Amino acid sequence: MTIKRVLCPERIRQIPPQFSWVDHRLVRERYLDRCNPPAAALYLFLVTVADVQGLSYYSDAAVGRALSLASAHLNQARDDLVQAGLIAFQRPLYQVLALDAPRPVEARPRGRRDHFAHRRAACCSGTHAMIDYEMYCKIKDCHDRQQLTIAQTARALDLHAETVAKWVGCAQFHPRQPAPRSSQLDPFKDQIVRLLETHPYSAQQIYQRLREDGFAGGYTIVKSYVRKVRPVRRQAFLKLSFAPGECAQLDWGEYGTIGVGSTRRRLSFFVMVLCHSRLMYVEFTVSQTMEHFLAAHEHAFAAFQGCPGRLMIDNLKSAVLRRVVGEAPTFNPRYVDFARHWGFGISACNVAKGNEKGRVENGVGYIKKNFLNGLDFLDFSAVNPAAALWLETIANVRIHGETHQRPVDRFKEEQALLHPSIPCPMTSVASRASASQSSSVSRSTPTTIRCRPSWRVSA
């Protein structure tokens, strides 16, 4: 059984009341400069687990596991701390030692000539105290709060008067900038720049070429410099802004399959988002035919109690038959007739540019993550009523992350600027949607249940 006993009774640590268990002189008097990172980690560990006398006992295996240090690195770290006079060690007992007594301050020369000689000697020998943030705060406290003169502050803090005067005049602390250090990569930096100007080489390719030319350094330093001289280019996007009633964006989404009678069908959902208010409409179907597409439009207009001036769409075949870069899109004639009947314009996004209709793209993702994620519907007939309730209680009454307002509140401003709903929808749409419903699903289950949420706002 290991008995804890003091190894160095004359150096039991005494912690000043104004400081923590770690003596501030470790940093101020540069004790830590004598330790490599493993030694510093071991010292912090021992300070943390030691008792009031600085004692602790741990096996090498336990310390190695706690600090993720190999046996050889642990032995070296312990030897470094012993040589630095920070710990004493007799296996398995450790003692964290009190720091050496502070060095006596050399008396300042009295005469003016000796005073400047002392300053020159101090500057040459490098014994001037480095001003860190702690010392800067002490200087400002003595001068500003305690109303000490510069000379009194210098005597109280054992600093030179000119140093105190310099930092008294600084409104904020500016740390000393380290002198630039030479690098193994310096002779090759011009070559790296030339290579990048001729071709977009990867950092690995450049590293291989430098090795052929005699570079003896590692890959990491090459990769860091390549990132510096060739920063990662990110595509910039212009944020679109829309006036109330100006535009809505729409899209289809898909999410697994759903039971329809005795079979399972792909679950699709139609989403329309008013661009200004972010008010959302969603309708679930088991098909994305033209009939379902147009019928969902009319249901959305009925829910909004009006039609926006323009609809932004993707290049789906129900709306766009042909899209060639640099040419005007060829719209589906049936969709053009539908748009003319309701009085809205059509804006088709560019090919593979989903960011141009980001509001509805975000809406599709929001529906999947917030509504559909984790839900298990036994039958299709339960989906749309649940979606209507979700729109009414969550989606359209939440605080939107972009506008920082509720969509239903912003919709009060937008609703008055929508085109009034047409009393009778297009006959062809209603009849074909009805025919499609009767032929595409079982007799007892309709394909689309019209959702008319209760968040309508009267004009």
C-alpha positions as CSV (number, residue, x, y, z in Angstrom):
1,M,0.0,0.0,0.0
2,T,1.4,3.4,-1.0
3,I,1.6,5.9,1.8
4,K,1.5,9.6,0.8
5,R,4.3,11.6,2.4
6,V,5.9,14.9,1.7
7,L,9.0,14.6,-0.5
8,C,10.3,18.1,0.0
9,P,8.9,19.6,3.2
10,E,10.7,22.9,2.6
11,R,8.8,23.5,-0.7
12,I,5.2,22.8,0.1
13,R,3.3,25.1,-2.2
14,Q,1.5,28.1,-0.7
15,I,-1.2,29.5,-3.0
16,P,-1.8,33.3,-2.7
17,P,-5.4,34.0,-2.0
18,Q,-5.8,36.3,-5.0
19,F,-4.7,33.6,-7.5
20,S,-5.9,30.1,-8.5
21,W,-4.0,26.9,-7.8
22,V,-1.8,27.6,-10.9
23,D,0.7,30.2,-9.9
24,H,0.7,33.2,-12.3
25,R,4.5,33.3,-12.3
26,L,4.5,30.1,-14.5
27,V,3.6,32.4,-17.4
28,R,5.1,35.7,-16.2
29,E,8.5,34.3,-15.4
30,R,8.4,31.9,-18.4
31,Y,8.6,28.6,-16.5
32,L,6.4,27.1,-19.3
33,D,9.0,28.0,-21.9
34,R,11.2,25.2,-20.4
35,C,8.5,22.6,-21.1
36,N,7.4,20.9,-24.3
37,P,3.6,20.3,-24.8
38,P,3.6,16.8,-23.2
39,A,5.4,18.2,-20.1
40,A,3.0,21.1,-19.8
41,A,0.0,18.7,-20.1
42,L,1.5,16.4,-17.4
43,Y,2.1,19.4,-15.1
44,L,-1.5,20.6,-15.5
45,F,-2.8,17.1,-14.8
46,L,-0.7,16.9,-11.6
47,V,-1.8,20.4,-10.4
48,T,-5.4,19.4,-10.9
49,V,-5.3,16.0,-9.1
50,A,-2.9,17.0,-6.2
51,D,-4.0,17.6,-2.6
52,V,-3.3,20.7,-0.6
53,Q,0.4,19.7,-0.2
54,G,0.8,19.1,-3.9
55,L,0.9,15.3,-3.5
56,S,-0.6,12.6,-5.8
57,Y,0.2,9.1,-6.9
58,Y,-0.7,7.6,-10.2
59,S,0.8,4.7,-12.1
60,D,2.5,5.4,-15.5
61,A,-0.3,3.4,-17.2
62,A,-3.1,5.6,-15.6
63,V,-1.3,8.9,-16.5
64,G,-0.6,7.6,-20.0
65,R,-4.3,6.8,-20.5
66,A,-5.5,10.1,-19.1
67,L,-3.1,12.2,-21.3
68,S,-2.9,9.8,-24.3
69,L,0.9,9.7,-23.9
70,A,3.1,6.8,-24.9
71,S,5.5,5.5,-22.2
72,A,8.5,7.0,-23.7
73,H,6.9,10.5,-24.1
74,L,5.6,10.3,-20.5
75,N,9.1,9.5,-19.1
76,Q,10.5,12.4,-21.1
77,A,7.8,14.8,-20.0
78,R,8.4,13.8,-16.3
79,D,12.2,14.2,-16.6
80,D,11.7,17.7,-18.1
81,L,9.5,18.8,-15.2
82,V,11.9,17.4,-12.7
83,Q,14.8,19.3,-14.4
84,A,12.8,22.5,-14.5
85,G,12.2,22.2,-10.7
86,L,8.4,22.0,-11.0
87,I,7.8,18.6,-9.6
88,A,9.5,15.9,-7.4
89,F,9.0,12.2,-8.2
90,Q,9.6,9.0,-6.4
91,R,7.6,6.2,-8.1
92,P,4.6,6.3,-7.9
93,L,4.5,9.5,-5.8
94,Y,4.4,13.0,-7.4
95,Q,4.7,16.3,-5.6
96,V,4.0,19.6,-7.3
97,L,6.7,22.0,-6.0
98,A,6.4,25.6,-5.1
99,L,8.1,27.9,-7.6
100,D,11.5,29.3,-6.8
101,A,11.5,32.5,-4.7
102,P,11.3,35.6,-7.0
103,R,14.6,37.0,-8.0
104,P,15.5,40.2,-6.0
105,V,15.0,43.4,-7.9
106,E,18.3,45.1,-8.6
107,A,18.5,48.6,-7.1
108,R,18.1,51.3,-9.6
109,P,21.2,53.6,-10.1
110,R,20.9,57.0,-8.4
111,G,22.9,59.2,-10.8
112,R,21.6,60.4,-14.1
113,R,24.6,59.1,-16.0
114,D,24.4,55.7,-14.2
115,H,20.6,55.7,-14.9
116,F,21.1,55.8,-18.7
117,A,23.9,53.3,-18.5
118,H,21.6,50.9,-16.6
119,R,18.9,51.4,-19.2
120,R,21.4,50.7,-22.1
121,A,22.6,47.6,-20.3
122,A,19.0,46.4,-19.7
123,C,18.1,46.9,-23.3
124,C,21.2,45.0,-24.5
125,S,20.7,42.1,-22.0
126,G,17.0,41.8,-22.7
127,T,15.9,42.1,-19.0
128,H,13.1,44.5,-19.7
129,A,9.8,43.1,-18.6
130,M,7.5,42.2,-21.4
131,I,4.2,44.0,-21.1
132,D,1.4,41.5,-21.3
133,Y,-2.3,42.2,-21.0
134,E,-2.2,41.6,-17.2
135,M,0.5,44.2,-16.7
136,Y,-1.2,46.6,-19.1
137,C,-4.4,46.4,-16.9
138,K,-2.3,47.1,-13.8
139,I,-0.7,50.1,-15.4
140,K,-4.1,51.5,-16.4
141,D,-5.5,50.7,-12.9
142,C,-2.7,52.5,-11.1
143,H,-2.8,55.6,-13.3
144,D,-6.5,55.9,-14.0
145,R,-8.2,54.6,-10.9
146,Q,-5.7,55.1,-8.2
147,Q,-4.6,58.5,-9.7
148,L,-0.9,57.7,-9.4
149,T,1.7,59.6,-11.4
150,I,3.7,57.9,-14.1
151,A,6.8,57.8,-11.7
152,Q,4.7,56.4,-8.9
153,T,3.2,53.8,-11.2
154,A,6.6,52.8,-12.4
155,R,8.0,52.3,-8.9
156,A,4.9,50.4,-7.8
157,L,5.1,48.0,-10.7
158,D,8.9,47.9,-11.1
159,L,8.8,49.3,-14.6
160,H,10.6,52.1,-16.4
161,A,8.9,55.4,-16.5
162,E,9.0,55.6,-20.3
163,T,7.4,52.2,-20.6
164,V,4.6,53.3,-18.2
165,A,4.2,56.6,-20.2
166,K,4.0,54.7,-23.5
167,W,1.2,52.3,-22.3
168,V,-0.7,55.0,-20.4
169,G,-1.2,56.8,-23.7
170,C,-2.6,53.6,-25.4
171,A,-6.3,53.4,-25.5
172,Q,-6.2,49.6,-25.8
173,F,-3.7,46.8,-25.5
174,H,-1.7,45.8,-28.6
175,P,0.2,42.5,-28.2
176,R,3.7,42.4,-29.5
177,Q,3.9,41.0,-33.0
178,P,6.4,38.1,-33.3
179,A,9.2,38.6,-35.7
180,P,8.7,36.7,-39.0
181,R,10.5,33.4,-39.1
182,S,12.2,31.8,-42.1
183,S,10.6,28.7,-43.5
184,Q,11.8,25.8,-45.6
185,L,9.3,26.8,-48.2
186,D,10.6,30.4,-48.7
187,P,12.9,29.5,-51.7
188,F,10.0,27.7,-53.4
189,K,7.1,30.3,-52.9
190,D,7.7,32.0,-56.2
191,Q,7.7,28.7,-58.0
192,I,4.3,27.8,-56.4
193,V,2.8,31.0,-57.6
194,R,4.0,30.4,-61.1
195,L,2.6,26.9,-61.1
196,L,-0.8,28.1,-60.0
197,E,-0.8,30.8,-62.6
198,T,-0.2,28.3,-65.4
199,H,-2.7,25.6,-64.2
200,P,-5.0,24.9,-61.3
201,Y,-2.8,22.2,-59.8
202,S,-3.8,20.6,-56.5
203,A,-1.6,21.0,-53.5
204,Q,-0.5,17.4,-53.7
205,Q,0.7,17.9,-57.3
206,I,2.6,21.0,-56.3
207,Y,4.2,19.1,-53.4
208,Q,5.3,16.3,-55.7
209,R,7.0,18.8,-58.1
210,L,8.7,20.6,-55.2
211,R,10.1,17.3,-53.9
212,E,11.6,16.7,-57.4
213,D,13.3,20.1,-57.1
214,G,14.8,19.4,-53.7
215,F,12.2,20.5,-51.2
216,A,12.7,18.6,-47.9
217,G,9.6,19.9,-46.0
218,G,6.2,18.3,-45.4
219,Y,3.0,18.4,-47.3
220,T,1.1,20.3,-44.7
221,I,3.1,23.5,-45.1
222,V,2.7,23.3,-48.9
223,K,-1.1,22.9,-48.6
224,S,-1.4,25.8,-46.2
225,Y,0.5,28.1,-48.5
226,V,-1.5,27.0,-51.6
227,R,-4.7,27.8,-49.7
228,K,-3.2,31.2,-48.8
229,V,-2.3,32.2,-52.3
230,R,-5.3,30.5,-53.9
231,P,-8.2,30.8,-51.5
232,V,-11.2,28.6,-52.1
233,R,-13.6,30.3,-54.5
234,R,-17.2,30.1,-53.4
235,Q,-20.0,31.0,-55.9
236,A,-21.8,34.2,-55.0
237,F,-25.5,34.5,-55.2
238,L,-27.8,37.5,-55.4
239,K,-30.5,37.6,-52.8
240,L,-33.9,38.2,-54.5
241,S,-36.5,40.5,-53.0
242,F,-40.2,40.5,-53.9
243,A,-43.0,43.0,-53.4
244,P,-46.2,41.8,-51.7
245,G,-48.3,39.8,-54.2
246,E,-45.7,39.9,-56.9
247,C,-44.6,36.3,-57.1
248,A,-44.9,32.7,-55.7
249,Q,-42.6,29.8,-56.2
250,L,-43.7,26.2,-56.6
251,D,-42.2,22.7,-56.9
252,W,-42.9,19.0,-56.5
253,G,-41.4,16.9,-53.7
254,E,-41.2,13.2,-53.1
255,Y,-41.0,11.2,-49.9
256,G,-41.1,7.4,-50.0
257,T,-44.3,5.4,-50.5
258,I,-47.7,5.4,-49.0
259,G,-50.5,2.8,-48.6
260,V,-53.4,3.4,-51.0
261,G,-56.0,0.7,-50.5
262,S,-54.3,-2.7,-51.0
263,T,-51.2,-1.3,-52.8
264,R,-48.4,1.2,-52.2
265,R,-47.8,4.3,-54.3
266,R,-45.1,6.9,-54.5
267,L,-45.9,9.8,-52.2
268,S,-45.6,13.2,-53.9
269,F,-46.4,16.7,-52.6
270,F,-47.0,20.0,-54.3
271,V,-45.6,23.1,-52.6
272,M,-46.4,26.7,-53.3
273,V,-44.8,29.5,-51.3
274,L,-45.7,33.2,-51.5
275,C,-42.3,35.0,-51.9
276,H,-43.0,38.0,-49.8
277,S,-44.8,36.6,-46.8
278,R,-43.4,33.0,-47.0
279,L,-46.9,31.7,-46.5
280,M,-46.9,28.0,-47.6
281,Y,-49.4,25.7,-49.2
282,V,-48.8,21.9,-49.5
283,E,-50.9,19.2,-51.0
284,F,-50.1,15.5,-51.2
285,T,-50.9,13.3,-54.2
286,V,-49.8,9.9,-55.5
287,S,-49.2,11.3,-59.0
288,Q,-47.6,14.2,-60.7
289,T,-49.7,14.3,-63.9
290,M,-50.8,17.6,-65.5
291,E,-54.3,17.2,-64.0
292,H,-52.9,17.0,-60.5
293,F,-50.4,19.8,-61.2
294,L,-53.1,22.3,-62.3
295,A,-55.7,21.2,-59.7
296,A,-53.1,21.8,-57.0
297,H,-52.6,25.3,-58.4
298,E,-56.3,26.1,-58.0
299,H,-56.4,24.6,-54.5
300,A,-53.5,26.8,-53.5
301,F,-55.2,29.9,-55.0
302,A,-58.3,29.1,-53.1
303,A,-56.3,28.8,-49.9
304,F,-54.6,32.1,-50.5
305,Q,-57.9,33.7,-51.6
306,G,-56.1,35.1,-54.6
307,C,-53.5,34.6,-57.3
308,P,-50.0,36.2,-57.4
309,G,-48.9,38.1,-60.4
310,R,-46.1,35.7,-61.4
311,L,-45.2,32.1,-60.7
312,M,-41.6,30.9,-60.6
313,I,-41.3,27.2,-61.7
314,D,-38.7,24.6,-62.4
315,N,-38.2,23.1,-65.8
316,L,-40.7,20.3,-65.2
317,K,-42.5,18.9,-68.3
318,S,-45.9,20.0,-67.1
319,A,-44.8,23.6,-67.5
320,V,-41.7,23.7,-69.8
321,L,-41.4,21.5,-72.9
322,R,-38.0,22.7,-74.0
323,R,-35.2,24.8,-72.5
324,V,-32.0,25.6,-74.3
325,V,-29.4,27.9,-72.8
326,G,-29.6,31.3,-74.5
327,E,-33.1,30.8,-75.9
328,A,-36.5,31.5,-74.5
329,P,-38.2,28.5,-72.9
330,T,-41.0,26.7,-74.8
331,F,-43.9,26.4,-72.4
332,N,-46.5,23.7,-72.3
333,P,-49.6,25.1,-74.2
334,R,-52.0,23.7,-71.6
335,Y,-50.0,25.5,-68.8
336,V,-50.0,28.7,-70.9
337,D,-53.8,28.5,-71.2
338,F,-54.1,27.9,-67.5
339,A,-51.9,30.9,-66.7
340,R,-53.9,33.1,-69.1
341,H,-57.2,32.0,-67.4
342,W,-55.9,32.9,-64.0
343,G,-54.0,36.0,-65.0
344,F,-50.4,35.2,-63.8
345,G,-47.1,35.3,-65.6
346,I,-44.7,32.4,-65.9
347,S,-41.0,32.6,-65.0
348,A,-38.9,29.5,-65.6
349,C,-35.6,29.0,-63.8
350,N,-32.4,28.4,-65.6
351,V,-31.3,24.8,-66.1
352,A,-29.8,23.3,-62.9
353,K,-30.3,26.6,-61.0
354,G,-32.5,25.6,-58.1
355,N,-31.1,28.5,-56.1
356,E,-33.2,30.9,-58.2
357,K,-36.3,29.5,-56.4
358,G,-34.7,29.1,-53.0
359,R,-37.9,29.9,-51.1
360,V,-39.7,26.8,-52.3
361,E,-36.6,24.7,-52.3
362,N,-36.2,25.5,-48.6
363,G,-39.9,24.8,-48.1
364,V,-39.6,21.3,-49.6
365,G,-36.8,20.6,-47.2
366,Y,-38.7,22.0,-44.3
367,I,-41.7,19.8,-45.0
368,K,-39.5,16.7,-45.1
369,K,-37.6,17.5,-41.9
370,N,-40.4,19.0,-39.8
371,F,-43.5,17.3,-41.0
372,L,-42.7,14.0,-42.7
373,N,-39.7,13.0,-40.7
374,G,-40.7,10.3,-38.2
375,L,-44.3,10.1,-39.3
376,D,-45.8,6.7,-40.3
377,F,-49.1,7.0,-42.1
378,L,-51.0,3.8,-42.5
379,D,-53.1,5.1,-45.4
380,F,-53.0,8.0,-47.9
381,S,-56.3,9.4,-46.7
382,A,-54.7,10.6,-43.4
383,V,-51.9,12.6,-45.0
384,N,-53.6,15.8,-46.2
385,P,-55.7,16.4,-43.1
386,A,-52.5,16.1,-41.1
387,A,-50.8,18.5,-43.5
388,A,-53.5,21.1,-43.2
389,L,-53.3,21.0,-39.4
390,W,-49.5,21.3,-39.6
391,L,-49.8,24.4,-41.8
392,E,-52.2,26.0,-39.5
393,T,-50.4,25.3,-36.2
394,I,-46.7,25.2,-37.1
395,A,-45.5,26.1,-40.6
396,N,-47.4,29.3,-41.2
397,V,-47.3,30.6,-37.6
398,R,-43.6,30.1,-36.8
399,I,-41.1,32.9,-36.7
400,H,-39.4,32.7,-40.1
401,G,-35.6,32.7,-39.9
402,E,-35.1,35.2,-42.7
403,T,-38.0,37.7,-42.1
404,H,-38.1,37.2,-38.3
405,Q,-41.9,37.5,-38.6
406,R,-44.7,35.0,-38.8
407,P,-45.9,34.2,-42.4
408,V,-49.5,34.8,-41.4
409,D,-48.7,38.3,-40.1
410,R,-46.9,39.3,-43.3
411,F,-49.7,37.7,-45.4
412,K,-52.1,40.4,-44.1
413,E,-50.1,42.9,-46.1
414,E,-49.8,40.6,-49.2
415,Q,-53.3,39.3,-49.5
416,A,-54.9,42.6,-50.5
417,L,-52.4,42.7,-53.5
418,L,-53.2,39.3,-54.9
419,H,-55.4,38.9,-58.0
420,P,-59.0,38.0,-56.8
421,S,-59.9,34.3,-57.1
422,I,-61.9,33.4,-60.2
423,P,-65.3,32.0,-59.1
424,C,-65.2,29.0,-61.5
425,P,-61.9,27.1,-62.2
426,M,-61.0,25.8,-65.6
427,T,-63.5,23.1,-66.6
428,S,-61.0,21.0,-68.3
429,V,-58.8,20.9,-65.3
430,A,-61.5,19.9,-62.9
431,S,-63.0,17.2,-65.2
432,R,-59.6,15.7,-66.1
433,A,-58.5,15.7,-62.5
434,S,-61.7,14.0,-61.5
435,A,-61.3,11.4,-64.2
436,S,-57.6,10.8,-63.2
437,Q,-58.6,10.3,-59.6
438,S,-61.1,7.6,-60.5
439,S,-58.6,5.7,-62.6
440,S,-55.4,6.1,-60.7
441,V,-56.3,4.8,-57.2
442,S,-58.7,2.4,-55.5
443,R,-62.4,3.2,-55.5
444,S,-62.5,4.0,-51.8
445,T,-59.6,6.4,-51.7
446,P,-59.5,9.7,-53.5
447,T,-56.1,10.8,-55.0
448,T,-56.2,14.3,-53.7
449,I,-57.9,15.8,-50.7
450,R,-58.3,19.5,-51.0
451,C,-56.7,21.3,-48.0
452,R,-58.4,24.6,-47.0
453,P,-56.6,25.7,-43.9
454,S,-58.2,28.1,-41.5
455,W,-55.4,30.7,-41.6
456,R,-57.2,32.8,-44.2
457,V,-57.1,36.5,-43.5
458,S,-60.0,38.7,-44.5
459,A,-59.2,41.7,-46.6
